[in-house]
Amino acid sequence: MRGKGDEPAVSRGEQIQAAEREAAKRRLLAEAEADRIPVEETTRAVPDRRWRRGQR
């Protein structure tokens, strides 16, 4: 018998690498969330009067 759920045994090094990858993924997601700009702030149309002057 192999152990839990008939899954192959995973070496300690692979377990550590998987944990490090998961931690890095969480850090990246947390950083991206902190840098995220809410949609409400990105969809406001602000007229550029300089551009409009050139169109007359």
C-alpha positions as CSV (number, residue, x, y, z in Angstrom):
1,M,0.0,0.0,0.0
2,R,1.1,3.5,-0.8
3,G,-0.7,5.6,1.7
4,K,-3.5,8.1,1.4
5,G,-5.9,7.5,-1.6
6,D,-3.4,5.3,-3.5
7,E,-1.4,8.4,-4.6
8,P,2.3,7.9,-5.2
9,A,4.6,9.0,-2.4
10,V,6.0,12.5,-2.9
11,S,9.5,13.2,-1.8
12,R,10.2,15.8,0.9
13,G,12.0,18.0,-1.6
14,E,8.9,18.0,-3.9
15,Q,6.7,18.9,-1.0
16,I,8.9,21.8,-0.1
17,Q,9.0,23.1,-3.7
18,A,5.3,22.9,-3.9
19,A,4.9,24.8,-0.7
20,E,7.3,27.5,-1.9
21,R,5.5,27.8,-5.3
22,E,2.2,28.2,-3.4
23,A,3.6,30.8,-1.1
24,A,5.1,32.7,-4.1
25,K,1.7,32.5,-5.9
26,R,-0.1,33.9,-2.9
27,R,2.5,36.8,-2.6
28,L,2.1,37.7,-6.3
29,L,-1.7,37.6,-6.0
30,A,-1.6,39.8,-2.9
31,E,0.7,42.3,-4.6
32,A,-1.5,42.4,-7.7
33,E,-4.6,43.0,-5.6
34,A,-2.8,45.8,-3.8
35,D,-1.9,47.4,-7.1
36,R,-5.3,46.9,-8.7
37,I,-7.2,50.0,-9.8
38,P,-11.0,49.7,-9.2
39,V,-13.0,49.6,-12.4
40,E,-15.0,52.7,-11.3
41,E,-11.8,54.7,-11.6
42,T,-10.7,53.4,-15.0
43,T,-13.9,53.9,-16.9
44,R,-14.5,57.6,-16.3
45,A,-14.4,59.6,-19.5
46,V,-12.5,62.8,-19.1
47,P,-12.7,65.2,-22.0
48,D,-9.4,66.4,-23.4
49,R,-10.1,70.0,-24.3
50,R,-6.9,70.4,-26.1
51,W,-8.0,67.7,-28.5
52,R,-11.4,69.2,-28.9
53,R,-10.0,72.6,-29.7
54,G,-8.1,71.1,-32.6
55,Q,-11.3,69.6,-34.1
56,R,-13.0,72.9,-34.6
